[in-house]
């Protein structure tokens, strides 16, 4: 079965920000891990390009909505290429094939009796593209997220009969693992417990959207349209825009990775829509937290927004990926702190991992003619570093499967720390001066080099650049985790075959 994972379809009202980069980097690490263990992966990202917010932003810039969307979506595509994101697809909801998929999906939902006409009244946030449930008591109520005035709406819309799916959604969210982390599931349970209400799926007098078939003057609400982008993206180049064909290409999604602010749409509305259309449900929705900077919410007015393109240019891929994936528990809110960023990169990547490989390979080159030293006792399964390697592999594999990037990074780092400690204890630079200790030095260096090789493989999903450089220095092939559709060497890319010990390179 195809392992389909998705980022949100990013709203193109503005250029990419650090939050969208954070989600995409996490999904990239997950995609690389799944490829590394031999899974056929379909990694989807893309852009959500309809709605009133887009229309107003384009008008303010003196552009047509399509020209605005073309420009901003190109920025996303270019940025992900610069970050070397290994996505298989980048879907745009202005793709003509997407319109046909939305129409076919709507026809199924309408035929199932789940579309009714009704009047929508309430306070609306254009930035969220969402009606606010909370009663507004202030004379000029504001969106609690965007701190912008809400707009009063009173119009005839088409509604999806979400209320019919109360019991189905309750049963779904009760399934262990469907919503992660647990704190997010609790939020959704509280919302559903209050009773599901039908929600509007169309807007009137809004030309920048997909027209609703059979309902003149209505265009699809941006969320009804955008969620279906996950299915449109499954189509291969040259495929006809056929809903059943798209589903057969890789649905259901193994996991939707999203920010916690859009959890309700993915964990409640989307599954109900799929049930109505008779389509399989995603297996998991993972809602991660928000990023702040030095304890403050990032915003243009504060002048503290971190531009992911600039961050990449100044700090490089390895440094940023390491900090975001190693320091912030995925699923919780995180704070970007400049000094901690510098400290972690220097201590972990340079002083620990880099130093381990550089000094060990330097000694091997000097004393063993540039070749890997004879293994001797260094290859024994009961070698002190074998237990550390086994623990690191087990922890990393389990953590990455659960999107626990922090624990995976710490496990790989701990193996490097253990290898450095072993090297210091054995002190081969002293032993080599003593006659008759060459075999012991060779075994020690072999064991440490093997640990460094495993560190490189375990880091491949998190730090593909550093992993490739380490493996190149060890004269090892790079882990096959970056190329879309790639699988690992012998189905495991050398990270383990399920027997409890790391694989040994055939080159040795």
DRENBATOR-395431 format. One record per residue (C-alpha): residue number from 1; chain; x, y, z. Coordinates in nm, 2 decimals, padded with zeros to 4 digits, m for minus. Example, Ala and Ser with C-alpha at 12.3 -4.5 7.8 and 13.67 -1.06 7.14 Angstrom:
<rs>
> seq,mol,X,Y,Z
> 1,A,01.23,m00.45,00.78 .
> 2,A,01.37,m00.11,00.71 .
</rs>
This chain:
<rs>
> seq,mol,X,Y,Z
> 1,A,00.00,00.00,00.00 .
> 2,A,00.13,00.35,m00.09 .
> 3,A,00.23,00.56,00.21 .
> 4,A,00.06,00.89,00.12 .
> 5,A,00.15,01.18,00.34 .
> 6,A,00.05,01.55,00.30 .
> 7,A,00.14,01.89,00.42 .
> 8,A,m00.15,02.14,00.43 .
> 9,A,m00.22,02.31,00.10 .
> 10,A,m00.07,02.65,00.19 .
> 11,A,m00.28,02.95,00.14 .
> 12,A,m00.11,03.19,m00.11 .
> 13,A,m00.23,03.52,00.03 .
> 14,A,00.14,03.59,00.11 .
> 15,A,00.48,03.44,00.06 .
> 16,A,00.60,03.13,00.25 .
> 17,A,00.68,03.18,00.62 .
> 18,A,00.87,02.98,00.88 .
> 19,A,00.56,02.79,00.99 .
> 20,A,00.49,02.65,00.65 .
> 21,A,00.86,02.56,00.62 .
> 22,A,00.85,02.38,00.96 .
> 23,A,00.56,02.16,00.86 .
> 24,A,00.72,02.08,00.52 .
> 25,A,01.05,01.99,00.67 .
> 26,A,00.89,01.76,00.92 .
> 27,A,00.69,01.59,00.64 .
> 28,A,01.01,01.56,00.43 .
> 29,A,01.19,01.39,00.72 .
> 30,A,00.89,01.15,00.75 .
> 31,A,00.89,01.08,00.38 .
> 32,A,01.26,01.01,00.38 .
> 33,A,01.23,00.77,00.67 .
> 34,A,00.95,00.58,00.51 .
> 35,A,01.15,00.55,00.19 .
> 36,A,01.45,00.44,00.39 .
> 37,A,01.26,00.14,00.53 .
> 38,A,01.14,00.04,00.19 .
> 39,A,00.79,00.19,00.18 .
> 40,A,00.64,00.33,m00.15 .
> 41,A,00.59,00.69,m00.06 .
> 42,A,00.37,00.96,m00.22 .
> 43,A,00.46,01.29,m00.05 .
> 44,A,00.21,01.57,m00.14 .
> 45,A,00.23,01.94,m00.08 .
> 46,A,00.07,02.23,m00.26 .
> 47,A,m00.11,02.56,m00.26 .
> 48,A,m00.47,02.66,m00.18 .
> 49,A,m00.55,02.94,m00.43 .
> 50,A,m00.92,03.03,m00.40 .
> 51,A,m01.13,03.24,m00.17 .
> 52,A,m01.21,03.60,m00.07 .
> 53,A,m00.88,03.66,00.10 .
> 54,A,m00.69,03.58,m00.22 .
> 55,A,m00.92,03.80,m00.42 .
> 56,A,m00.88,04.10,m00.19 .
> 57,A,m00.50,04.05,m00.16 .
> 58,A,m00.47,04.04,m00.54 .
> 59,A,m00.69,04.35,m00.58 .
> 60,A,m00.48,04.54,m00.33 .
> 61,A,m00.17,04.46,m00.53 .
> 62,A,m00.33,04.56,m00.86 .
> 63,A,m00.32,04.20,m00.99 .
> 64,A,m00.57,03.95,m01.12 .
> 65,A,m00.62,03.67,m00.87 .
> 66,A,m00.47,03.42,m01.11 .
> 67,A,m00.15,03.63,m01.16 .
> 68,A,m00.12,03.67,m00.78 .
> 69,A,m00.15,03.29,m00.73 .
> 70,A,00.10,03.22,m01.01 .
> 71,A,00.35,03.44,m00.85 .
> 72,A,00.32,03.32,m00.49 .
> 73,A,00.29,02.95,m00.58 .
> 74,A,00.61,02.99,m00.78 .
> 75,A,00.78,03.11,m00.46 .
> 76,A,00.66,02.80,m00.27 .
> 77,A,00.79,02.57,m00.55 .
> 78,A,01.13,02.75,m00.56 .
> 79,A,01.17,02.75,m00.18 .
> 80,A,01.10,02.38,m00.15 .
> 81,A,01.35,02.31,m00.43 .
> 82,A,01.61,02.52,m00.24 .
> 83,A,01.54,02.33,00.08 .
> 84,A,01.56,02.00,m00.13 .
> 85,A,01.22,01.89,m00.01 .
> 86,A,01.16,01.55,m00.16 .
> 87,A,00.79,01.59,m00.24 .
> 88,A,00.64,01.39,m00.52 .
> 89,A,00.36,01.63,m00.60 .
> 90,A,00.29,02.00,m00.57 .
> 91,A,m00.08,02.05,m00.63 .
> 92,A,m00.24,02.39,m00.71 .
> 93,A,m00.62,02.42,m00.66 .
> 94,A,m00.64,02.64,m00.97 .
> 95,A,m00.53,02.32,m01.17 .
> 96,A,m00.82,02.26,m01.43 .
> 97,A,m00.82,01.90,m01.33 .
> 98,A,m00.89,01.99,m00.97 .
> 99,A,m01.22,02.16,m01.07 .
> 100,A,m01.34,01.84,m01.23 .
> 101,A,m01.25,01.64,m00.92 .
> 102,A,m01.44,01.88,m00.69 .
> 103,A,m01.74,01.87,m00.92 .
> 104,A,m01.75,01.49,m00.92 .
> 105,A,m01.71,01.47,m00.54 .
> 106,A,m01.99,01.73,m00.49 .
> 107,A,m02.22,01.52,m00.72 .
> 108,A,m02.17,01.22,m00.49 .
> 109,A,m02.23,01.42,m00.17 .
> 110,A,m02.54,01.59,m00.32 .
> 111,A,m02.68,01.25,m00.44 .
> 112,A,m02.64,01.12,m00.09 .
> 113,A,m02.88,01.39,00.03 .
> 114,A,m02.62,01.58,00.23 .
> 115,A,m02.65,01.92,00.05 .
> 116,A,m02.92,02.16,00.17 .
> 117,A,m02.98,02.53,00.12 .
> 118,A,m02.99,02.76,00.43 .
> 119,A,m02.91,03.10,00.56 .
> 120,A,m02.57,03.17,00.70 .
> 121,A,m02.55,03.44,00.97 .
> 122,A,m02.26,03.52,01.18 .
> 123,A,m01.92,03.69,01.23 .
> 124,A,m01.67,03.59,00.96 .
> 125,A,m01.29,03.62,00.95 .
> 126,A,m01.17,03.66,00.60 .
> 127,A,m00.81,03.57,00.70 .
> 128,A,m00.93,03.24,00.85 .
> 129,A,m01.19,03.20,00.58 .
> 130,A,m01.41,03.08,00.86 .
> 131,A,m01.72,03.18,01.06 .
> 132,A,m01.65,03.22,01.43 .
> 133,A,m01.86,03.01,01.66 .
> 134,A,m01.80,03.23,01.97 .
> 135,A,m02.06,03.49,02.02 .
> 136,A,m01.92,03.84,01.96 .
> 137,A,m02.01,04.08,02.23 .
> 138,A,m01.79,04.37,02.15 .
> 139,A,m01.91,04.65,01.92 .
> 140,A,m01.62,04.57,01.68 .
> 141,A,m01.54,04.20,01.74 .
> 142,A,m01.20,04.08,01.63 .
> 143,A,m01.06,03.74,01.52 .
> 144,A,m00.87,03.60,01.82 .
> 145,A,m00.61,03.45,01.59 .
> 146,A,m00.54,03.74,01.34 .
> 147,A,m00.65,04.03,01.57 .
> 148,A,m00.85,04.17,01.28 .
> 149,A,m01.21,04.29,01.27 .
> 150,A,m01.47,04.03,01.19 .
> 151,A,m01.73,04.09,00.92 .
> 152,A,m02.10,04.02,00.97 .
> 153,A,m02.24,03.79,00.70 .
> 154,A,m02.61,03.71,00.63 .
> 155,A,m02.66,03.52,00.30 .
> 156,A,m02.81,03.21,00.15 .
> 157,A,m02.55,02.93,00.12 .
> 158,A,m02.54,02.56,00.05 .
> 159,A,m02.48,02.36,00.36 .
> 160,A,m02.32,02.02,00.41 .
> 161,A,m02.53,01.81,00.66 .
> 162,A,m02.25,01.75,00.91 .
> 163,A,m02.50,01.68,01.18 .
> 164,A,m02.59,01.35,01.02 .
> 165,A,m02.24,01.22,01.10 .
> 166,A,m02.23,01.29,01.47 .
> 167,A,m02.20,00.93,01.58 .
> 168,A,m01.96,00.84,01.29 .
> 169,A,m01.72,01.12,01.38 .
> 170,A,m01.74,01.04,01.75 .
> 171,A,m01.65,00.68,01.68 .
> 172,A,m01.37,00.79,01.44 .
> 173,A,m01.20,01.03,01.68 .
> 174,A,m01.22,00.77,01.96 .
> 175,A,m01.00,00.54,01.76 .
> 176,A,m00.65,00.53,01.91 .
> 177,A,m00.40,00.71,01.69 .
> 178,A,m00.64,00.88,01.45 .
> 179,A,m00.57,01.22,01.60 .
> 180,A,m00.22,01.29,01.73 .
> 181,A,m00.09,01.41,01.97 .
> 182,A,m00.34,01.32,02.24 .
> 183,A,m00.38,01.68,02.34 .
> 184,A,m00.51,01.76,01.99 .
> 185,A,m00.76,01.47,02.02 .
> 186,A,m00.89,01.61,02.34 .
> 187,A,m00.96,01.94,02.17 .
> 188,A,m01.16,01.77,01.89 .
> 189,A,m01.35,01.56,02.14 .
> 190,A,m01.46,01.87,02.33 .
> 191,A,m01.58,02.03,02.00 .
> 192,A,m01.77,01.73,01.88 .
> 193,A,m01.93,01.67,02.22 .
> 194,A,m02.11,02.00,02.18 .
> 195,A,m02.30,01.86,01.88 .
> 196,A,m02.20,01.89,01.52 .
> 197,A,m02.38,02.15,01.31 .
> 198,A,m02.42,02.17,00.94 .
> 199,A,m02.16,02.40,00.78 .
> 200,A,m02.17,02.62,00.48 .
> 201,A,m01.99,02.49,00.17 .
> 202,A,m02.06,02.78,m00.08 .
> 203,A,m02.04,03.15,m00.10 .
> 204,A,m02.24,03.39,m00.32 .
> 205,A,m02.11,03.69,m00.52 .
> 206,A,m01.75,03.56,m00.49 .
> 207,A,m01.62,03.50,m00.84 .
> 208,A,m01.28,03.38,m00.74 .
> 209,A,m01.37,03.02,m00.67 .
> 210,A,m01.50,02.70,m00.84 .
> 211,A,m01.87,02.74,m00.95 .
> 212,A,m02.11,02.50,m00.78 .
> 213,A,m02.27,02.29,m01.05 .
> 214,A,m02.65,02.34,m01.07 .
> 215,A,m02.65,02.64,m00.83 .
> 216,A,m02.61,02.97,m01.01 .
> 217,A,m02.42,03.24,m00.83 .
> 218,A,m02.26,03.00,m00.58 .
> 219,A,m01.89,02.92,m00.57 .
> 220,A,m01.74,02.65,m00.34 .
> 221,A,m01.63,02.76,00.00 .
> 222,A,m01.25,02.75,00.00 .
> 223,A,m01.22,02.47,00.25 .
> 224,A,m01.45,02.23,00.06 .
> 225,A,m01.24,02.29,m00.24 .
> 226,A,m00.90,02.28,m00.08 .
> 227,A,m00.93,01.96,00.11 .
> 228,A,m01.00,01.78,m00.22 .
> 229,A,m00.66,01.89,m00.34 .
> 230,A,m00.52,01.60,m00.15 .
> 231,A,m00.71,01.36,m00.39 .
> 232,A,m00.64,01.56,m00.71 .
> 233,A,m00.27,01.55,m00.63 .
> 234,A,m00.28,01.17,m00.66 .
> 235,A,m00.34,01.19,m01.03 .
> 236,A,m00.03,01.12,m01.25 .
> 237,A,00.07,01.34,m01.54 .
> 238,A,m00.15,01.26,m01.83 .
> 239,A,m00.43,01.11,m01.62 .
> 240,A,m00.79,01.21,m01.69 .
> 241,A,m00.95,01.41,m01.41 .
> 242,A,m01.14,01.11,m01.27 .
> 243,A,m01.22,01.08,m00.90 .
> 244,A,m01.21,00.70,m00.88 .
> 245,A,m00.88,00.70,m01.07 .
> 246,A,m00.73,00.95,m00.83 .
> 247,A,m00.84,00.75,m00.53 .
> 248,A,m00.69,00.43,m00.68 .
> 249,A,m00.35,00.61,m00.72 .
> 250,A,m00.28,00.63,m00.34 .
> 251,A,m00.58,00.70,m00.12 .
> 252,A,m00.63,00.70,00.18 .
> 253,A,m00.36,00.92,00.32 .
> 254,A,m00.15,00.76,00.58 .
> 255,A,m00.12,01.09,00.76 .
> 256,A,m00.22,01.46,00.72 .
> 257,A,00.04,01.68,00.89 .
> 258,A,m00.11,02.02,00.97 .
> 259,A,m00.09,02.31,01.21 .
> 260,A,m00.32,02.28,01.51 .
> 261,A,m00.53,02.58,01.39 .
> 262,A,m00.68,02.38,01.11 .
> 263,A,m00.74,02.06,01.30 .
> 264,A,m01.12,02.08,01.30 .
> 265,A,m01.13,02.09,00.92 .
> 266,A,m00.92,01.78,00.89 .
> 267,A,m01.04,01.57,01.18 .
> 268,A,m01.41,01.65,01.16 .
> 269,A,m01.53,01.81,00.84 .
> 270,A,m01.31,01.62,00.60 .
> 271,A,m01.39,01.27,00.73 .
> 272,A,m01.76,01.35,00.72 .
> 273,A,m01.73,01.47,00.36 .
> 274,A,m01.55,01.15,00.27 .
> 275,A,m01.81,00.93,00.44 .
> 276,A,m02.08,01.11,00.25 .
> 277,A,m01.90,01.05,m00.08 .
> 278,A,m01.83,00.68,00.01 .
> 279,A,m01.45,00.72,00.01 .
> 280,A,m01.20,00.58,00.26 .
> 281,A,m01.08,00.79,00.55 .
> 282,A,m00.73,00.91,00.62 .
> 283,A,m00.56,00.69,00.88 .
> 284,A,m00.42,00.97,01.09 .
> 285,A,m00.43,01.35,01.14 .
> 286,A,m00.13,01.50,01.32 .
> 287,A,m00.17,01.86,01.45 .
> 288,A,00.16,02.03,01.54 .
> 289,A,00.20,02.34,01.75 .
> 290,A,00.30,02.70,01.66 .
> 291,A,00.64,02.86,01.65 .
> 292,A,00.72,03.18,01.84 .
> 293,A,01.05,03.38,01.84 .
> 294,A,01.23,03.46,02.16 .
> 295,A,00.90,03.41,02.35 .
> 296,A,00.70,03.64,02.12 .
> 297,A,00.45,03.56,01.85 .
> 298,A,00.60,03.64,01.52 .
> 299,A,00.44,03.92,01.32 .
> 300,A,00.52,04.19,01.07 .
> 301,A,00.42,04.46,01.31 .
> 302,A,00.68,04.34,01.56 .
> 303,A,00.95,04.30,01.29 .
> 304,A,01.04,03.95,01.42 .
> 305,A,00.92,03.73,01.13 .
> 306,A,01.18,03.47,01.03 .
> 307,A,01.19,03.44,00.65 .
> 308,A,01.27,03.07,00.57 .
> 309,A,01.45,03.17,00.25 .
> 310,A,01.68,03.41,00.43 .
> 311,A,01.73,03.16,00.71 .
> 312,A,01.84,02.90,00.46 .
> 313,A,02.08,03.14,00.29 .
> 314,A,02.24,03.25,00.62 .
> 315,A,02.25,02.92,00.82 .
> 316,A,02.22,02.63,00.57 .
> 317,A,01.99,02.33,00.55 .
> 318,A,02.15,02.11,00.81 .
> 319,A,02.16,02.38,01.09 .
> 320,A,01.79,02.48,01.05 .
> 321,A,01.66,02.13,01.01 .
> 322,A,01.85,02.01,01.32 .
> 323,A,01.73,02.29,01.53 .
> 324,A,01.36,02.26,01.43 .
> 325,A,01.34,01.88,01.44 .
> 326,A,01.58,01.82,01.73 .
> 327,A,01.49,02.09,01.98 .
> 328,A,01.11,02.13,01.94 .
> 329,A,00.89,01.84,02.04 .
> 330,A,00.68,01.79,01.73 .
> 331,A,00.32,01.84,01.83 .
> 332,A,00.39,02.11,02.09 .
> 333,A,00.44,02.48,02.05 .
> 334,A,00.81,02.58,02.01 .
> 335,A,01.02,02.89,02.05 .
> 336,A,01.30,02.98,01.81 .
> 337,A,01.59,03.12,02.02 .
> 338,A,01.89,03.25,01.84 .
> 339,A,02.15,03.16,02.10 .
> 340,A,02.02,02.81,02.16 .
> 341,A,02.01,02.76,01.78 .
> 342,A,02.38,02.85,01.77 .
> 343,A,02.47,02.64,02.07 .
> 344,A,02.29,02.33,01.95 .
> 345,A,02.44,02.34,01.60 .
> 346,A,02.79,02.39,01.74 .
> 347,A,02.77,02.13,02.02 .
> 348,A,02.58,01.86,01.84 .
> 349,A,02.68,01.88,01.47 .
> 350,A,03.03,02.02,01.49 .
> 351,A,03.17,01.92,01.83 .
> 352,A,03.00,01.58,01.87 .
> 353,A,02.90,01.43,01.53 .
> 354,A,03.15,01.61,01.31 .
> 355,A,03.44,01.56,01.55 .
> 356,A,03.37,01.19,01.59 .
> 357,A,03.40,01.11,01.22 .
> 358,A,03.68,01.35,01.14 .
> 359,A,03.92,01.23,01.41 .
> 360,A,03.84,00.87,01.37 .
> 361,A,03.88,00.87,00.99 .
> 362,A,04.20,01.08,01.03 .
> 363,A,04.36,00.81,01.25 .
> 364,A,04.24,00.53,01.01 .
> 365,A,04.40,00.71,00.71 .
> 366,A,04.72,00.77,00.90 .
> 367,A,04.78,00.43,01.04 .
> 368,A,04.60,00.20,00.80 .
> 369,A,04.69,00.34,00.46 .
> 370,A,04.36,00.52,00.41 .
> 371,A,04.15,00.20,00.44 .
> 372,A,03.90,00.07,00.69 .
> 373,A,04.10,m00.10,00.97 .
> 374,A,04.07,m00.48,01.01 .
> 375,A,03.75,m00.55,01.21 .
> 376,A,03.88,m00.80,01.46 .
> 377,A,03.69,m00.78,01.79 .
> 378,A,03.54,m00.45,01.67 .
> 379,A,03.28,m00.65,01.47 .
> 380,A,03.16,m00.87,01.76 .
> 381,A,02.80,m00.85,01.85 .
> 382,A,02.89,m00.82,02.22 .
> 383,A,03.12,m00.52,02.15 .
> 384,A,03.03,m00.23,02.39 .
> 385,A,02.93,m00.01,02.10 .
> 386,A,02.70,m00.28,01.96 .
> 387,A,02.46,m00.24,02.24 .
> 388,A,02.46,00.14,02.19 .
> 389,A,02.41,00.10,01.82 .
> 390,A,02.12,m00.14,01.88 .
> 391,A,01.95,00.10,02.12 .
> 392,A,02.00,00.40,01.89 .
> 393,A,01.85,00.21,01.59 .
> 394,A,01.56,00.08,01.79 .
> 395,A,01.48,00.42,01.94 .
> 396,A,01.52,00.61,01.61 .
> 397,A,01.31,00.37,01.41 .
> 398,A,01.02,00.37,01.66 .
> 399,A,01.04,00.75,01.71 .
> 400,A,01.03,00.84,01.34 .
> 401,A,00.73,00.61,01.29 .
> 402,A,00.55,00.82,01.55 .
> 403,A,00.67,01.16,01.41 .
> 404,A,00.88,01.20,01.72 .
> 405,A,01.17,01.37,01.55 .
> 406,A,01.32,01.50,01.87 .
> 407,A,01.37,01.15,02.02 .
> 408,A,01.51,01.02,01.69 .
> 409,A,01.76,01.30,01.67 .
> 410,A,01.86,01.26,02.03 .
> 411,A,01.91,00.88,01.98 .
> 412,A,02.15,00.94,01.69 .
> 413,A,02.33,01.20,01.89 .
> 414,A,02.36,00.97,02.19 .
> 415,A,02.52,00.71,01.97 .
> 416,A,02.78,00.96,01.86 .
> 417,A,02.84,01.06,02.22 .
> 418,A,02.89,00.70,02.32 .
> 419,A,03.13,00.64,02.03 .
> 420,A,03.33,00.95,02.13 .
> 421,A,03.34,00.84,02.49 .
> 422,A,03.46,00.49,02.38 .
> 423,A,03.73,00.65,02.17 .
> 424,A,03.85,00.86,02.46 .
> 425,A,03.85,00.56,02.70 .
> 426,A,04.05,00.35,02.45 .
> 427,A,04.29,00.63,02.36 .
> 428,A,04.42,00.47,02.04 .
> 429,A,04.66,00.76,01.99 .
> 430,A,04.84,00.64,02.30 .
> 431,A,04.81,00.26,02.23 .
> 432,A,04.95,00.30,01.88 .
> 433,A,05.27,00.42,02.03 .
> 434,A,05.30,00.08,02.21 .
> 435,A,05.43,m00.22,02.02 .
> 436,A,05.19,m00.50,01.97 .
> 437,A,04.87,m00.30,02.01 .
> 438,A,04.80,m00.25,01.64 .
> 439,A,04.52,m00.51,01.63 .
> 440,A,04.34,m00.36,01.92 .
> 441,A,04.37,m00.01,01.78 .
> 442,A,04.23,m00.14,01.44 .
> 443,A,03.94,m00.31,01.62 .
> 444,A,03.86,00.01,01.82 .
> 445,A,03.87,00.23,01.51 .
> 446,A,03.66,m00.01,01.32 .
> 447,A,03.40,m00.02,01.59 .
> 448,A,03.39,00.36,01.61 .
> 449,A,03.37,00.40,01.23 .
> 450,A,03.09,00.15,01.22 .
> 451,A,02.91,00.35,01.48 .
> 452,A,02.97,00.67,01.28 .
> 453,A,02.82,00.49,00.97 .
> 454,A,02.51,00.41,01.16 .
> 455,A,02.48,00.76,01.30 .
> 456,A,02.49,00.88,00.93 .
> 457,A,02.22,00.64,00.83 .
> 458,A,02.00,00.73,01.13 .
> 459,A,02.04,01.10,01.04 .
> 460,A,01.95,01.05,00.68 .
> 461,A,01.58,01.14,00.72 .
> 462,A,01.66,01.44,00.95 .
> 463,A,01.98,01.57,00.79 .
> 464,A,02.01,01.43,00.44 .
> 465,A,02.30,01.66,00.34 .
> 466,A,02.51,01.58,00.65 .
> 467,A,02.43,01.21,00.62 .
> 468,A,02.54,01.20,00.26 .
> 469,A,02.87,01.38,00.34 .
> 470,A,02.94,01.15,00.63 .
> 471,A,02.87,00.84,00.42 .
> 472,A,03.09,00.98,00.14 .
> 473,A,03.37,01.03,00.38 .
> 474,A,03.33,00.66,00.48 .
> 475,A,03.32,00.55,00.12 .
> 476,A,02.96,00.43,00.16 .
> 477,A,02.67,00.49,m00.07 .
> 478,A,02.42,00.76,00.04 .
> 479,A,02.10,00.64,00.19 .
> 480,A,01.82,00.62,m00.07 .
> 481,A,01.58,00.84,00.11 .
> 482,A,01.56,01.16,m00.09 .
> 483,A,01.45,01.05,m00.43 .
> 484,A,01.07,01.03,m00.47 .
> 485,A,00.98,00.66,m00.50 .
> 486,A,01.31,00.54,m00.38 .
> 487,A,01.35,00.25,m00.14 .
> 488,A,01.65,00.15,00.07 .
> 489,A,01.93,m00.10,00.01 .
> 490,A,01.77,m00.45,00.05 .
> 491,A,01.46,m00.27,00.17 .
> 492,A,01.62,m00.12,00.48 .
> 493,A,01.90,00.10,00.35 .
> 494,A,02.14,m00.05,00.60 .
> 495,A,01.96,00.07,00.91 .
> 496,A,01.86,m00.27,01.02 .
> 497,A,01.68,m00.59,00.91 .
> 498,A,01.47,m00.65,01.22 .
> 499,A,01.73,m00.88,01.38 .
> 500,A,01.83,m00.63,01.64 .
> 501,A,02.17,m00.53,01.51 .
> 502,A,02.26,m00.27,01.24 .
> 503,A,02.35,m00.41,00.90 .
> 504,A,02.71,m00.44,00.81 .
> 505,A,02.82,m00.28,00.49 .
> 506,A,02.89,m00.53,00.21 .
> 507,A,03.19,m00.32,00.12 .
> 508,A,03.35,m00.44,00.45 .
</rs>
